[in-house]
Amino acid sequence: MKIFLDTASVTELKEGVAMGLVDGCTTNPSLIAKEKRPFRPLVEEICSIVPGDVSLEVVATDFEGMIKEGKELKEIAKNVVVKCPLTKDGLAIGVIRTPIPNARCRRIKPRERNRVKCSTIIPSWQKPRSRP
């Protein structure tokens, strides 16, 4: 089992790492905003503290915007993992992973469930057959 802290607090991350309990970190735009620090210096510091993966989420909602932003996030540090929203475009990035290596989709929120239609990005030859 791996333990990822869901925070952008440098203090919390330093405490967790000092205890030997932190394998990685997952953040989101609202957690980063709570820290009231400029984005780039904050995430650079987080990446230098955390020994494993640091998930940074894109704020763009369209495919091209997510790819552009994801590539910029990946340049921050080697341990950055890009998180995309679980929308049609975000899921496509999470599945193909070619434009942004090691990209992941964040969990789906109940209000977003009806926005995602997986069948629209899965080729027909890969769709499961219906049972009789």
SEMI-658223 format. One line per field, with one value per residue: residue number from 1; residue in three letters; x, y, z of N, C-alpha, C in turn. Coordinates in pm, 1 decimal. Layout:
n (NUM ...)
res (ALA ...)
n_c1 (X ...)
n_c2 (Y ...)
n_c3 (Z ...)
ca_c1 (X ...)
ca_c2 (Y ...)
ca_c3 (Z ...)
c_c1 (X ...)
c_c2 (Y ...)
c_c3 (Z ...)
end
This chain:
n (1 2 3 4 5 6 7 8 9 10 11 12 13 14 15 16 17 18 19 20 21 22 23 24 25 26 27 28 29 30 31 32 33 34 35 36 37 38 39 40 41 42 43 44 45 46 47 48 49 50 51 52 53 54 55 56 57 58 59 60 61 62 63 64 65 66 67 68 69 70 71 72 73 74 75 76 77 78 79 80 81 82 83 84 85 86 87 88 89 90 91 92 93 94 95 96 97 98 99 100 101 102 103 104 105 106 107 108 109 110 111 112 113 114 115 116 117 118 119 120 121 122 123 124 125 126 127 128 129 130 131 132)
res (MET LYS ILE PHE LEU ASP THR ALA SER VAL THR GLU LEU LYS GLU GLY VAL ALA MET GLY LEU VAL ASP GLY CYS THR THR ASN PRO SER LEU ILE ALA LYS GLU LYS ARG PRO PHE ARG PRO LEU VAL GLU GLU ILE CYS SER ILE VAL PRO GLY ASP VAL SER LEU GLU VAL VAL ALA THR ASP PHE GLU GLY MET ILE LYS GLU GLY LYS GLU LEU LYS GLU ILE ALA LYS ASN VAL VAL VAL LYS CYS PRO LEU THR LYS ASP GLY LEU ALA ILE GLY VAL ILE ARG THR PRO ILE PRO ASN ALA ARG CYS ARG ARG ILE LYS PRO ARG GLU ARG ASN ARG VAL LYS CYS SER THR ILE ILE PRO SER TRP GLN LYS PRO ARG SER ARG PRO)
n_c1 (83.9 48.4 93.7 -53.6 -50.5 -316.8 -283.5 -155.0 5.0 312.6 420.1 266.9 342.4 621.6 621.6 494.9 674.0 903.9 824.4 833.4 614.6 505.7 442.1 377.3 206.7 -103.9 -264.7 -487.9 -638.6 -783.9 -672.6 -412.8 -461.3 -544.8 -309.5 -207.7 19.2 248.8 193.2 394.2 649.2 554.8 466.9 706.2 857.6 705.9 743.0 1014.9 1024.4 861.7 908.3 806.7 554.7 391.0 85.0 -51.5 -313.0 -470.9 -635.7 -765.8 -1036.4 -1075.9 -955.1 -713.2 -626.3 -583.5 -373.2 -169.8 -139.3 -82.1 165.0 323.1 306.1 438.0 699.3 786.8 892.2 1051.8 895.9 630.7 293.7 39.1 -290.6 -605.9 -938.1 -1222.7 -1366.2 -1497.5 -1281.7 -1070.4 -1063.3 -988.3 -723.7 -617.4 -642.7 -506.3 -255.5 -33.8 20.2 72.0 274.5 220.4 -17.8 -312.9 -658.7 -873.6 -1090.9 -1437.6 -1695.7 -2021.7 -2197.4 -2086.9 -2115.2 -2302.9 -2185.2 -1987.3 -1920.6 -1815.1 -1821.8 -1789.7 -1523.0 -1408.5 -1303.1 -1521.3 -1455.9 -1341.6 -1534.5 -1727.0 -1913.8 -2268.2 -2446.1 -2640.4)
n_c2 (-117.4 224.1 551.9 853.9 1195.2 1423.2 1718.4 2057.3 2174.0 2268.5 2242.1 2028.3 1825.8 1808.8 1720.8 1468.9 1334.9 1336.7 1157.2 930.1 835.2 912.6 845.5 977.1 1260.3 1420.4 1680.7 1958.2 2228.7 2389.7 2322.1 2413.1 2686.5 2756.8 2781.5 3028.3 3117.0 3182.0 2980.2 2821.0 2831.4 2711.9 2447.3 2349.7 2339.5 2151.9 1925.5 1886.5 1807.5 1579.8 1232.2 1061.6 1026.5 1328.5 1454.3 1680.1 1885.1 1968.2 2270.2 2332.8 2260.7 2158.6 1932.2 2008.7 2222.4 2088.5 1920.5 2105.1 2241.3 2022.5 1934.0 2151.6 2131.3 1886.5 1961.9 2079.0 1907.2 1582.8 1401.9 1467.7 1392.4 1415.2 1516.2 1478.4 1605.2 1389.7 1384.5 1363.5 1447.1 1452.5 1185.5 1066.4 1154.8 1033.2 766.7 730.6 845.3 925.9 1202.3 1315.7 1162.9 919.4 1028.1 1075.4 1020.4 1204.1 1114.6 1049.6 1279.9 1282.8 1471.5 1490.0 1254.1 1204.8 1342.9 1200.4 982.7 693.8 526.9 687.7 726.0 483.2 258.9 88.9 -180.5 -253.8 -248.1 -409.5 -706.5 -741.7 -940.6 -1237.3)
n_c3 (0.0 -75.4 51.0 -8.8 43.7 49.2 -19.5 -36.4 133.1 244.5 497.9 611.0 434.7 478.0 743.8 717.5 544.3 704.7 900.3 757.4 622.8 382.1 47.6 -177.6 -327.0 -375.2 -538.5 -596.1 -782.9 -594.5 -344.3 -381.5 -417.3 -158.7 -21.3 -79.1 -229.0 -497.5 -784.7 -936.8 -784.2 -546.8 -622.5 -721.9 -487.3 -342.7 -506.2 -466.3 -202.9 -171.0 -199.8 -396.1 -654.7 -756.4 -793.5 -1015.6 -1113.6 -1419.7 -1528.1 -1752.1 -1978.3 -2228.4 -2485.9 -2631.7 -2471.3 -2226.2 -2297.8 -2364.5 -2117.9 -1954.0 -2054.2 -1982.7 -1703.7 -1663.9 -1711.4 -1479.5 -1278.9 -1246.2 -1103.7 -1138.9 -1196.1 -1420.9 -1369.8 -1510.3 -1566.3 -1535.9 -1794.2 -2128.3 -2295.9 -2107.0 -2026.2 -2264.5 -2285.4 -2056.4 -2130.9 -2381.2 -2334.6 -2484.2 -2562.7 -2310.9 -2112.1 -1855.8 -1755.9 -1560.2 -1479.0 -1271.5 -996.8 -1062.1 -1012.9 -865.2 -992.1 -1240.7 -1373.2 -1580.7 -1785.6 -1900.7 -2159.0 -2228.3 -2452.3 -2669.7 -2718.8 -2748.3 -2986.0 -3215.6 -3257.2 -3020.6 -2832.0 -2578.8 -2639.5 -2636.5 -2405.0 -2467.1)
ca_c1 (0.0 118.9 20.0 -42.5 -118.7 -401.0 -257.6 -51.8 73.4 452.2 438.4 210.8 423.7 749.0 594.6 468.9 797.8 992.6 778.1 851.6 482.2 454.7 493.7 347.4 116.1 -201.0 -314.5 -585.2 -629.8 -835.0 -573.4 -300.7 -507.9 -550.7 -175.7 -182.4 155.5 253.5 180.8 516.8 741.7 493.3 471.6 847.4 897.4 636.9 810.9 1146.6 1004.3 795.7 996.6 741.4 470.8 314.0 -20.9 -93.6 -431.0 -492.3 -761.9 -828.4 -1146.6 -1077.0 -845.7 -589.8 -585.2 -529.7 -243.0 -75.2 -115.3 -19.0 307.5 387.0 317.0 540.1 831.0 821.0 980.0 1039.8 797.2 495.9 195.5 -67.1 -427.5 -704.1 -1074.3 -1283.7 -1462.6 -1466.0 -1145.9 -976.2 -1054.7 -910.0 -582.9 -581.1 -639.0 -402.5 -131.9 76.1 61.3 121.3 306.8 186.3 -133.3 -420.5 -784.8 -916.3 -1216.0 -1555.5 -1787.0 -2159.2 -2260.4 -2023.2 -2134.3 -2374.2 -2105.4 -1888.1 -1973.7 -1695.2 -1834.9 -1755.7 -1380.4 -1363.0 -1335.8 -1627.5 -1402.2 -1299.6 -1649.6 -1770.4 -2037.0 -2378.0 -2477.1 -2775.8)
ca_c2 (0.0 351.1 661.2 982.9 1302.1 1507.1 1851.7 2139.7 2237.3 2228.7 2200.3 1893.5 1732.7 1790.8 1637.1 1332.5 1277.8 1314.5 1035.9 816.4 783.9 966.8 791.0 1072.5 1369.6 1456.5 1815.7 2008.2 2375.5 2455.1 2302.9 2502.2 2824.0 2778.1 2812.2 3170.1 3134.8 3166.5 2839.3 2749.9 2806.8 2619.1 2308.8 2310.3 2302.0 2026.0 1818.6 1862.5 1747.0 1449.4 1135.1 989.9 1101.7 1445.9 1474.6 1817.6 1880.0 2075.2 2341.7 2340.7 2165.0 2104.4 1840.1 2080.7 2297.7 1994.2 1873.8 2216.2 2261.7 1901.5 1935.4 2253.2 2075.9 1781.0 2024.5 2129.6 1810.8 1445.9 1323.6 1519.0 1312.2 1507.2 1471.1 1541.7 1579.2 1273.7 1425.2 1291.8 1482.9 1408.7 1039.8 1033.2 1176.1 928.6 637.2 721.2 882.8 961.1 1342.1 1343.2 1034.5 898.1 1108.8 1002.5 1091.3 1209.6 1042.0 1114.1 1332.5 1247.0 1566.2 1478.8 1119.7 1204.6 1412.5 1108.7 873.9 619.4 464.1 781.2 724.4 346.0 211.7 -11.1 -316.2 -281.4 -244.9 -543.6 -754.0 -758.6 -1082.5 -1274.0)
ca_c3 (0.0 -78.8 115.3 -75.2 115.2 -35.5 34.2 -100.4 245.2 257.7 637.9 625.9 357.2 547.7 861.6 670.5 490.8 819.1 969.8 668.5 586.8 256.4 -77.6 -282.9 -293.8 -477.1 -516.2 -693.1 -785.3 -473.2 -237.5 -410.7 -392.0 -13.6 30.3 -105.8 -279.0 -644.0 -822.9 -977.9 -672.3 -451.1 -669.7 -728.8 -351.7 -312.2 -580.6 -407.0 -70.3 -182.6 -263.6 -506.3 -748.5 -715.1 -892.1 -1038.7 -1200.0 -1517.8 -1510.8 -1884.9 -1994.6 -2364.3 -2515.3 -2665.6 -2353.1 -2128.1 -2345.8 -2349.8 -1975.0 -1901.3 -2092.9 -1898.5 -1567.9 -1664.5 -1713.4 -1346.7 -1210.7 -1297.3 -1029.7 -1164.0 -1268.0 -1460.2 -1347.4 -1598.0 -1520.8 -1601.1 -1896.5 -2251.8 -2337.1 -2003.8 -2032.8 -2383.7 -2250.8 -1961.0 -2198.0 -2483.8 -2265.3 -2573.2 -2554.1 -2176.4 -2049.7 -1715.1 -1716.5 -1491.4 -1463.9 -1132.5 -974.9 -1117.5 -912.9 -903.4 -1085.0 -1371.7 -1429.8 -1707.7 -1887.1 -1956.0 -2240.5 -2267.4 -2583.3 -2776.1 -2748.6 -2765.6 -3120.9 -3214.6 -3250.5 -2884.6 -2741.6 -2539.1 -2701.9 -2541.4 -2376.2 -2513.8)
c_c1 (88.6 30.4 51.9 -117.6 -193.7 -391.2 -159.8 25.1 214.4 479.1 387.9 296.1 558.0 731.2 573.8 592.8 894.6 954.0 796.9 721.4 434.8 524.2 474.7 248.4 19.2 -258.4 -427.0 -579.9 -680.3 -738.4 -453.9 -339.2 -512.1 -416.7 -134.5 -35.6 151.8 264.8 314.4 614.9 686.1 505.8 614.8 896.9 832.9 709.3 948.5 1136.2 956.6 885.3 937.3 661.0 400.0 212.4 -59.7 -204.9 -437.7 -623.8 -835.2 -937.1 -1152.1 -949.8 -713.6 -536.8 -524.1 -391.4 -137.4 -38.7 -44.1 129.1 384.2 405.7 427.4 681.7 877.3 918.9 954.6 930.9 654.1 415.2 79.1 -203.1 -519.8 -843.4 -1133.8 -1401.6 -1425.4 -1321.5 -1041.9 -956.2 -971.8 -760.9 -535.5 -567.3 -523.1 -263.5 -16.9 115.8 121.2 151.1 269.0 72.7 -238.0 -546.0 -821.6 -1049.9 -1333.6 -1647.4 -1928.9 -2221.6 -2202.2 -2052.2 -2201.3 -2299.7 -2009.5 -1957.6 -1855.0 -1704.6 -1794.7 -1607.4 -1325.0 -1400.8 -1436.5 -1574.4 -1354.7 -1415.3 -1689.8 -1901.4 -2145.3 -2406.4 -2618.7 -2873.8)
c_c2 (124.0 458.2 791.0 1086.2 1389.1 1649.4 1925.7 2214.8 2181.5 2177.0 2057.7 1790.4 1705.7 1701.0 1491.3 1263.0 1246.3 1189.2 910.9 756.9 823.4 903.9 888.9 1175.7 1390.2 1592.9 1844.1 2160.5 2443.7 2437.5 2395.6 2647.2 2855.6 2819.1 2957.4 3200.5 3124.5 3017.7 2769.1 2728.0 2707.3 2475.5 2260.0 2265.8 2169.1 1909.1 1787.0 1793.1 1603.2 1351.1 1065.1 1082.6 1218.9 1471.4 1621.4 1815.6 1998.2 2144.6 2358.7 2233.9 2103.8 2023.0 1913.3 2158.8 2207.8 1945.5 1982.9 2234.4 2141.9 1895.1 2037.3 2201.6 1970.6 1838.5 2071.2 2037.0 1671.3 1365.8 1375.7 1417.2 1405.8 1442.2 1550.4 1514.2 1461.6 1319.8 1344.8 1320.0 1436.6 1258.9 997.1 1049.9 1067.3 792.2 629.0 755.2 925.4 1108.4 1378.3 1208.8 1031.9 987.4 1018.8 1086.2 1091.0 1138.6 1120.6 1158.1 1304.0 1342.9 1557.5 1346.6 1121.2 1280.3 1317.8 997.4 799.3 563.7 557.4 780.0 583.4 300.2 96.5 -153.2 -352.9 -285.2 -387.9 -580.2 -767.9 -907.8 -1113.1 -1282.5)
c_c3 (0.0 -16.2 43.0 8.1 15.4 17.7 -54.8 8.1 259.4 399.0 659.0 552.2 425.5 669.9 821.0 619.9 604.9 897.2 884.8 619.1 447.9 136.4 -191.8 -234.8 -408.9 -440.9 -614.0 -687.2 -657.2 -355.9 -257.8 -382.1 -242.4 44.8 6.7 -140.3 -430.3 -680.2 -845.7 -862.2 -569.5 -499.2 -689.4 -591.6 -310.8 -379.4 -523.0 -270.8 -80.9 -258.5 -386.0 -595.2 -681.8 -825.6 -896.6 -1141.4 -1295.6 -1486.4 -1643.8 -1896.1 -2134.3 -2389.6 -2539.7 -2545.8 -2246.3 -2169.5 -2326.7 -2202.2 -1912.6 -1933.2 -2009.4 -1755.9 -1560.5 -1663.3 -1575.4 -1275.5 -1266.4 -1227.8 -1046.0 -1243.1 -1296.5 -1438.1 -1437.8 -1542.7 -1598.2 -1686.1 -2021.1 -2294.3 -2236.1 -2004.8 -2153.6 -2355.5 -2155.4 -2025.3 -2296.8 -2430.5 -2355.8 -2559.8 -2417.6 -2109.9 -1902.0 -1667.0 -1651.4 -1492.4 -1316.8 -1120.3 -1031.7 -1003.7 -959.0 -1004.9 -1225.8 -1440.8 -1565.6 -1816.7 -1957.9 -2033.3 -2296.9 -2408.6 -2696.0 -2808.7 -2766.6 -2906.4 -3114.8 -3203.4 -3110.9 -2786.1 -2705.9 -2609.4 -2596.4 -2524.8 -2420.8 -2399.1)
end
